[in-house]
């Protein structure tokens, strides 16, 4: 239910400037760091108001008793609306204005024929997290597993092996296994993952190496390996048949064997929430601990 006396309207230049003068870089960059960076530049607020926000999506101002109180930026995707900016001026917080803007975003997304609304919330931003959860949003892949030990993983690769992937073959395999992971382990948002969250899943792949995972006689998934000798990160997209089985640890060891030295810190990021829930006990038995991502995608189906 909207806050009494509040109204969401398309932003005008004067209102934008007035609101940005009352917000700081952390407020503006909470959901999208690139927007907050503009606030730290000379004349950055003016650039945001006149150039950046008008071309980045649809910008709205939340009015409270005819005074500008909040700011929201929505970017349209394939089947979803992404909220890139959601901020309320400091002296008007805790009045339900953020929730009012979220509810309005859902209505606008539905009217535009979109099925989802999502945003990337810093995991340490507890007010934003509580607000999203209270509005019916769910977390997508909020955790990964971390192991900090000075010796190699006590597992043998057995017959598991890896084959490097590159070019079009890498792109095709990646799209295929991301869709498999979404359908097997995140069925609640599988269409969103494949249509709008693919860039979010694949952004770290700009560096490192992508591998096809083979547990004879089957191709069972792909892995992405990146990082430095002291801190290695492996992302696994695996067929459900391997979850929480010795074969999962064998293919992971085959990936790690492609690196000359064992890392003192090893992060394993599993390709779906279902995979994490199923395999977490096996990873914990090897000394891994669940870790919360710095930013967590919160998503809600609205159509």
Buried (B, 14 or more C-beta within 10 A) or exposed (E): EBBEEBBBEEBEEEBBBBBBEBBEBEBBBBBBBEBBEBBEEEEBBBBBBEEBBBEBBBBBBBBBEEEBBBBBBBBBBEBBBBBBBBBBBEEBBEBBBBBBBBBBBBEBBBEEEBBBBBBBBBBEBEEBBEBBEEBBBBBBBBBBBBBEBEEEBEBEBBEBBBEEBEEEEBBEBBEBBBBBBBBBBBEBBBBBBBBBBBEBBBEBBEEBBBBBBBBEEEBBBBBBBBBEEEBBBBBBBBBBEBBBBEBBBBBBBBBBBEBEEBBBBBBBBBBBBBBBBBBBEBBEEBBBEEBEBEBBBBBBBBB
